[in-house]
Amino acid sequence: MVHSLPDWGYVFSEQERPGTLNVDKAISLGVPKGPLLAKLKAGMRVQLPDGTEVNPEDVIGPTIPGRVVAVLQDTSDASSAIESCKSATCVIHEATFEESMKDEAIAKGHSTSAMAAEFVNECRAHQLVLTHFSARYSASSSDSQCADPAESLGDEARQVIGPGGPSVVVARDFMVLRGDRFEPDPVLALKRSAWDRSGGRAQKSVSPAPEACAH
């Protein structure tokens, strides 16, 4: 990555997974339930008692491509990762500033939300997760107790991506992304410490969900 110090991005790629075994079709071809089905699933040809042979490709669906997840932080230019991120499932990219501060972002070795959006457009990734925000976009710097100031960076990225493009997630502390769609778990997206000491004892304290705030 391009930064004020030596810096690396990381691209994690899963192995391809075998396609789904069509058990009903295998049985219709005479394959009994049991070890022969397991052999077909493992990609091995099997021979039935009458001498008939059944090939894996006859009963197994297309190979499932492995997922690709990229983590690109602290950079004003992630172009060296474009080829590695082609059609990535998820790209986690820094968005330190809004686009109006692009000159300052680049001078400090960082990116704007629009620059992150341009990157995922070029590599045709399926989802963009924005993170590494300047403190100016923290909840403590906002007059509102409900709105997340960093959401403005998400809105800016969505405008650059355009309709029908990759989805955009604005990361929060303790956010969990799971599954092929990498959907955030709002319960764990805490906006402040999970513990609030008051009255001499610790009490759990969770920020209200955005939809619970008055507008």
C-alpha positions as CSV (number, residue, x, y, z in Angstrom):
1,M,0.0,0.0,0.0
2,V,1.0,3.7,-0.4
3,H,1.4,5.3,3.0
4,S,3.8,7.5,5.0
5,L,5.4,4.3,6.3
6,P,5.9,0.8,4.9
7,D,2.5,-0.7,4.8
8,W,0.7,-3.9,3.6
9,G,-2.8,-4.8,2.6
10,Y,-4.1,-8.4,3.1
11,V,-6.2,-10.4,0.8
12,F,-7.6,-13.7,2.2
13,S,-8.8,-16.3,-0.4
14,E,-10.6,-19.5,0.4
15,Q,-10.2,-22.8,-1.5
16,E,-12.9,-23.7,-3.9
17,R,-15.5,-26.0,-2.4
18,P,-17.0,-29.1,-4.0
19,G,-20.5,-28.6,-5.6
20,T,-23.6,-29.9,-3.9
21,L,-24.4,-33.6,-4.4
22,N,-27.8,-34.3,-5.9
23,V,-28.7,-37.2,-3.8
24,D,-32.1,-37.8,-5.5
25,K,-30.4,-38.0,-8.9
26,A,-27.7,-40.3,-7.7
27,I,-30.4,-42.7,-6.2
28,S,-32.3,-42.5,-9.5
29,L,-29.2,-43.7,-11.3
30,G,-29.1,-46.7,-8.9
31,V,-26.6,-45.5,-6.3
32,P,-27.7,-46.8,-2.9
33,K,-27.5,-44.7,0.2
34,G,-24.3,-45.2,2.1
35,P,-20.6,-45.3,1.3
36,L,-21.0,-44.9,-2.5
37,L,-22.7,-41.6,-2.1
38,A,-19.8,-40.4,0.1
39,K,-17.3,-41.5,-2.6
40,L,-19.2,-39.5,-5.2
41,K,-19.2,-36.5,-3.0
42,A,-15.5,-36.9,-2.6
43,G,-15.1,-36.8,-6.4
44,M,-14.5,-40.5,-7.0
45,R,-16.2,-42.6,-9.7
46,V,-18.2,-45.5,-8.3
47,Q,-19.2,-48.8,-9.8
48,L,-22.6,-50.3,-9.0
49,P,-23.2,-54.1,-8.4
50,D,-24.4,-54.5,-12.0
51,G,-21.2,-53.0,-13.4
52,T,-22.7,-49.6,-14.2
53,E,-20.3,-46.7,-13.5
54,V,-21.5,-43.3,-12.1
55,N,-19.2,-40.3,-12.5
56,P,-19.1,-37.5,-9.9
57,E,-19.9,-34.9,-12.6
58,D,-23.2,-36.7,-13.3
59,V,-24.5,-35.9,-9.8
60,I,-22.5,-33.0,-8.4
61,G,-23.2,-29.4,-9.1
62,P,-20.7,-26.8,-10.2
63,T,-17.7,-26.0,-7.9
64,I,-18.5,-23.3,-5.4
65,P,-15.8,-20.5,-5.7
66,G,-14.0,-19.6,-2.5
67,R,-14.7,-16.2,-0.9
68,V,-12.1,-13.4,-1.1
69,V,-11.9,-10.9,1.7
70,A,-9.5,-7.9,1.5
71,V,-8.3,-5.7,4.4
72,L,-6.7,-2.5,3.1
73,Q,-5.8,0.0,5.8
74,D,-3.6,3.1,6.0
75,T,-3.3,3.9,2.3
76,S,-3.8,6.7,-0.1
77,D,-3.4,4.3,-3.1
78,A,-4.6,0.7,-3.0
79,S,-4.2,0.1,-6.8
80,S,-1.6,-2.6,-6.3
81,A,-4.4,-4.8,-4.8
82,I,-6.9,-4.4,-7.7
83,E,-6.1,-7.6,-9.4
84,S,-6.0,-9.6,-6.2
85,C,-9.4,-8.1,-5.3
86,K,-11.2,-8.8,-8.6
87,S,-14.8,-9.9,-7.7
88,A,-13.9,-10.0,-4.0
89,T,-16.8,-10.9,-1.7
90,C,-15.9,-8.1,0.7
91,V,-13.3,-5.2,0.7
92,I,-12.6,-3.6,4.0
93,H,-11.1,-0.2,3.1
94,E,-10.1,2.8,5.0
95,A,-12.1,6.1,4.6
96,T,-10.3,8.6,6.9
97,F,-11.9,11.7,5.4
98,E,-14.7,12.9,3.2
99,E,-13.9,13.7,-0.5
100,S,-13.7,17.5,0.1
101,M,-10.6,16.7,2.2
102,K,-8.9,14.6,-0.5
103,D,-5.7,16.7,-0.7
104,E,-5.2,16.4,3.1
105,A,-6.0,12.7,3.0
106,I,-3.4,11.9,0.4
107,A,-0.8,14.1,2.1
108,K,-1.2,12.1,5.2
109,G,-1.2,8.7,3.4
110,H,-4.9,8.1,3.7
111,S,-8.1,7.8,1.5
112,T,-11.5,9.4,1.3
113,S,-14.7,7.5,1.2
114,A,-15.0,8.3,-2.5
115,M,-11.6,6.9,-3.1
116,A,-12.6,3.6,-1.4
117,A,-15.8,3.5,-3.5
118,E,-13.8,4.1,-6.7
119,F,-11.5,1.1,-5.8
120,V,-14.4,-1.3,-5.3
121,N,-16.0,-0.1,-8.6
122,E,-12.7,-0.9,-10.4
123,C,-12.3,-4.3,-8.9
124,R,-16.0,-5.1,-9.0
125,A,-16.2,-6.3,-5.4
126,H,-19.6,-7.2,-3.9
127,Q,-19.4,-5.3,-0.7
128,L,-17.4,-2.3,0.7
129,V,-16.9,-1.9,4.4
130,L,-15.6,1.5,5.4
131,T,-13.5,2.0,8.5
132,H,-10.5,3.9,10.0
133,F,-12.4,7.2,10.3
134,S,-10.9,10.4,11.5
135,A,-11.9,11.4,15.0
136,R,-14.0,14.2,13.5
137,Y,-16.5,11.6,12.5
138,S,-16.8,10.0,16.0
139,A,-20.0,10.1,17.9
140,S,-18.4,12.2,20.7
141,S,-17.7,15.0,18.2
142,S,-21.3,15.1,17.1
143,D,-24.1,17.2,18.7
144,S,-26.6,14.3,18.0
145,Q,-26.8,11.4,20.4
146,C,-28.4,9.2,17.8
147,A,-26.9,9.8,14.4
148,D,-23.5,8.3,13.6
149,P,-21.4,11.0,11.9
150,A,-19.5,8.4,10.0
151,E,-22.7,7.5,8.1
152,S,-22.1,10.6,6.0
153,L,-19.0,8.9,4.6
154,G,-21.1,5.9,3.7
155,D,-23.6,8.1,1.9
156,E,-20.8,9.7,-0.1
157,A,-19.4,6.2,-1.1
158,R,-22.9,5.1,-2.2
159,Q,-23.2,8.1,-4.4
160,V,-19.9,7.3,-6.1
161,I,-20.8,3.6,-6.5
162,G,-24.2,4.3,-7.9
163,P,-27.4,2.2,-8.1
164,G,-27.0,-1.5,-8.4
165,G,-23.4,-1.4,-7.3
166,P,-21.7,-3.0,-4.2
167,S,-23.4,-2.5,-0.9
168,V,-21.7,-0.2,1.6
169,V,-21.3,-0.8,5.4
170,V,-20.0,1.8,7.8
171,A,-18.1,-0.2,10.4
172,R,-18.5,0.3,14.1
173,D,-16.7,-1.0,17.1
174,F,-17.4,-4.7,17.8
175,M,-19.2,-5.1,14.5
176,V,-19.4,-8.8,13.4
177,L,-19.5,-9.7,9.7
178,R,-20.5,-13.3,9.0
179,G,-21.6,-15.4,6.1
180,D,-21.4,-15.0,2.3
181,R,-23.2,-11.7,2.5
182,F,-21.1,-10.3,5.4
183,E,-24.1,-8.7,7.0
184,P,-23.4,-6.7,10.2
185,D,-24.9,-7.7,13.5
186,P,-26.4,-4.5,14.9
187,V,-26.6,-5.9,18.4
188,L,-22.8,-6.0,18.6
189,A,-22.2,-2.6,16.9
190,L,-21.8,-0.7,20.1
191,K,-21.2,3.0,20.0
192,R,-19.7,3.3,23.5
193,S,-18.1,1.2,26.2
194,A,-20.2,-1.8,27.3
195,W,-19.7,-0.8,30.9
196,D,-20.8,2.4,32.5
197,R,-19.7,2.9,36.1
198,S,-22.3,4.8,38.1
199,G,-23.2,4.8,41.7
200,G,-20.1,3.0,42.6
201,R,-20.9,-0.2,40.6
202,A,-20.6,-1.4,37.0
203,Q,-23.7,-1.5,34.9
204,K,-24.0,-2.6,31.4
205,S,-24.9,0.2,29.0
206,V,-25.7,-0.1,25.3
207,S,-26.3,2.8,23.1
208,P,-29.8,3.0,21.6
209,A,-30.3,1.7,18.1
210,P,-30.5,4.4,15.5
211,E,-34.1,3.5,14.7
212,A,-35.1,4.1,18.3
213,C,-34.0,7.7,18.2
214,A,-36.5,10.5,17.6
215,H,-36.2,12.2,14.2
